[in-house]
Every structure is written in C-alpha cells, then in structure tokens.
Amino acid sequence: MGNNTKTIKIGCGSFCIPLAILFIILKVENVIEWSWVWVLSPLWIPWAVFALAAIFTLGFMLLVVILKAVTGR
C-alpha cells in the first residue's frame, strides 16, 4: 500500500504572486493609478517583514549578550 498523504502549502507564493500579477495587469490597463512601488508591494512586503523581524531578533540577542557581560551573569 502506498502513502497517499497530500500536503497543502499555504504561503506567500499562493497569495502574493497572483496578487502581484493582478495588480500589474490593473496598472498596465490603467484601472488603478498607483505607484509601481505599491503595485509590486506584494512581492517586497513579505521580505521587508522578514528583514525587520530578523533585525529585531538580532538586536534583542545583542542586548541580552551586553547585559550578561555587564552584570557578569
């Protein structure tokens, strides 16, 4: 008997890319008058959120290391 499990992957690829394509089509057809920055935002906003989370995490880790060094714990 084979393994018939199916995996459903939900992420940015299943939502962001089709949304970006939709925005590009609407922009090219002059339906929306947004800046290209916002038309392409579904592609760059997830990366920006990830980068901010990584910076916050690294900053917090650095703060913990500094506090441990100062207090001697």
N, C-alpha and C positions, 0 to 999 in steps of 0.2 A: 504494500500500500504506500502510495506517495504522500508527501506532505502538501496539503492543499491550502496552506495559510496564505492569506493575502495581506500585504502591507499597504496601508494608506498613509501617504506622506503629505502633510499639510505644512506649508511654509511659505516663504516669500515667493518662491517660484510658481506656486499655484495661484497666487493672488496678485503679486506686484508686477510681474511681467505682462500678463494680459491687461492689467490696468494701465500700464505704461503704453502699451500698444494702442489701447483705446484712446488715451489722451493724445498720443501723436497723431492718430487719424483725425480726431476732432480739431486739433491745431492746424493740420495741413488743409483741412476742409473749411477752415475759418469759422467753425462753430463756436470755438472758445477763443478768447483773446488773451490768454495767459502768457506769461513769460516762459521761455523754454526751460528756465530753472524749475518752475513748478510743473511743467508738462513732464519733465523727466524725473520729478521728485520720487515716484515710486521705486526708482532704481537706486537713488542715493540715500534716501532717508533711512532705510534699514542699516546701511553701512555706517551712517552717522550715529545712530543709536548705539550700535555695537562699539564704535570707537569711543563714545562718551562713557559707556559702561566700563570699558577697559581702562580708560584714563582714571575714572573714579576709583576702580578697584586697585589699580597700581598706586594711586595717591594714598588710599587708605592703608595699604600694606606698608608703604614707606613711612607713614605716620606711626604705625604700630612699631616698626623697627626703630625709629628715632626715639619714641617714648620708652621702649625697652632699654635702649642704650643709655638714656638719660637717667632713668630710675634704677638701673642695674638689676632688673628682674629677668 
